[in-house]
Amino acid sequence: MDVILNLLFASPIGLLSLFTILFMIGMGIYLVSLYRRKMNDPKE
């Protein structure tokens, strides 16, 4: 487990992978909240 975390946080490709994972999770949360607001909007 220590080798995996070291590879994830120490190497450039690991940091890029970590950024990509966090970006996709953040984008998913944003899109879910956006769609919920659009579905509950009585104007449309």
N, C-alpha and C positions, 0 to 999 in steps of 0.2 A: 504494500500500500504506500509506503514511503517513496518508492521509486516512481510510482504513478503521480503522486502529488508533486514530486520534484520535477518531473518532466512537464507537468501541466503549468507550474508557476515559474520555472527557471528558463525554459527554452522559448525562443520566439514563436515557434509554431504552436506551442502549448498555450501561450498567452493569446494568440490569435484565435485559437479554438475556444478558449474561455470567454473572450469578448463576443464571439459569434453566438455561443450558447446563451449568454446573458442578454444579448441584443434580441434574440429570437423570443426569449421568455418575456422581455419587456414589450416587444411589439405585439405579442399575443395578448397580454393583459390590456394594452391600449385598445386593440381592435375589439376585444370582448366588451369593454366599457363603452366604446363608441357605438357598437351595434345594439347594445342594451338601451342606450339613450335614444337611438333612432327608432327602435321598436316600440318604446313607450311614449313616443312623441304623438300627441293626439292630432296635430295639424295635418299629418299626411295620411 
